[in-house]
Structures are given as C-alpha cells and as structure tokens.
C-alpha cells in the first residue's frame, strides 16, 4: 500500500498507509490523523480538509480544478499554489511517499 506522511501544524508527523482509490481525506479521517476534519464527507463543500502538497510533488497530485480553487478561496487558512483539498486527491501507487502539510486552521 502507498504511504502518506501528514505533517501537523505543530510539526509532528503521521505516516499512514492508504488504500489505492481512496481519497486522501477519507484515509486521514478513517485513521484519525489530527487536523483533517472532512466535515462535508468529501462533497467539495467545506474546505475542512485543506492541505499543502510539497512543491516537488504537485505534479503528481495535479493542481486544484476550478471548483476546488473556488472552495480554497474561502478556506480559513489562505491558499497557495500548492494547496489542495485532500478529498479531491485519490491515492494511486504513483503517490507513494506523498507528503502533505495540514493547514493550521480548517
């Protein structure tokens, strides 16, 4: 199974195994990663799963699509070019080793 490392705002790291095909948000919530709320359950309507992708990995995840970008504009923590909603990232074997920093406020 591919792994994801979540970095909390306090700098602590949480490495988890993710099922291929599952969203990053589903994985984080299911495994109790602190800071990833996923209030809307992946419906792309709350921005409570905001993460920052490592710049060297953004090509692997892709950038946010238009509607996701609109949601990120309303996120509590200001978005950057590396911002994604983790509900919109589906795990693949190619994403093994993905490193995501959780937005400080959701």
Secondary structure as UniProt FT lines:
FT   STRAND          2..7
FT   TURN            9..10
FT   STRAND          13..18
FT   TURN            20..21
FT   HELIX           24..30
FT   TURN            31..32
FT   TURN            34..35
FT   TURN            39..40
FT   TURN            48..49
FT   STRAND          50..53
FT   HELIX           55..57
FT   HELIX           58..61
FT   HELIX           66..73
FT   TURN            81..82
FT   STRAND          83..85
FT   HELIX           86..88
FT   HELIX           93..95
FT   TURN            96..97
FT   STRAND          98..102
//
